[in-house]
Structure formats: structure tokens, C-alpha cells
């Protein structure tokens, strides 16, 4: 919120976060703290959709933070799994979450709304 409020450029803030993360992974790999898989174009094709969706979601959150407060973003992100569960049931024929899962999501939503 602070970065977006001061810079007013959500795409730049998102890019800077991704670049810093990539640099941290590269440094950790070079220092032998972590193992990184070699480049594989087949993996790139499979993960590119996920990466694009994640980047779009991060950018969208930055845009929302420019116009609203953090609490509103938290509430909507907390309610999103409930909507996904219902849409999965309606459109994909998947099972609804168990009673235990519904109670857990309900508690999280109640905490976000309070």
C-alpha cells in the first residue's frame, strides 16, 4: 500500500517485486543455499499461464490498493475461496466443501469482516 501510494505506478511496483524475488533466488542458488531446476521450454509453457495469472492478480491488487484501503482487499480476498467453491460446484460438477471446510472458511470471513 505504501509503495503504490507513493509511486502511483502499480505495474512498476509489481515488476520491482518480481525482479527482487528473481534476484534473491539467483543469489541463493549461486551461494548453494537452494537448488534451481535448469531451463526447460516444456515447463515454461505449462507454467506461463500460471505466471501470467499470478502477475495479473498482483497488478490488480496494486490497482485496488490505489483506490481503497487494505482491509477491503483482505475481505474480498478472504471471500474469494467461497465463490470459487460455489462456482466449482455449479460449473464443474465438483463436490461442495465439507462442513469442516465451510466452517473454517466462515470463521475466516467472520474474522475479516469484524
C-alpha positions, 0 to 999 in steps of 0.5 A: 500500500505504501509503495503504490501510494507513493509511486502511483505506478502499480505495474512498476511496483509489481515488476520491482517485486518480481525482479527482487524475488528473481534476484534473491533466488539467483543469489541463493542458488549461486551461494548453494543455499537452494537448488534451481531446476535448469531451463526447460521450454516444456515447463515454461509453457505449462507454467506461463499461464500460471505466471501470467495469472499470478502477475495479473492478480498482483497488478490488480491488487496494486490497482485496488490498493490505489483506490481503497484501503487494505482491509477491503482487499483482505475481505474480498480476498478472504471471500474469494475461496467461497465463490470459487467453491460455489462456482466449482460446484455449479460449473464443474460438477465438483463436490461442495466443501465439507462442513469442516471446510465451510466452517473454517472458511466462515470463521475466516470471513467472520474474522475479516469482516469484524 
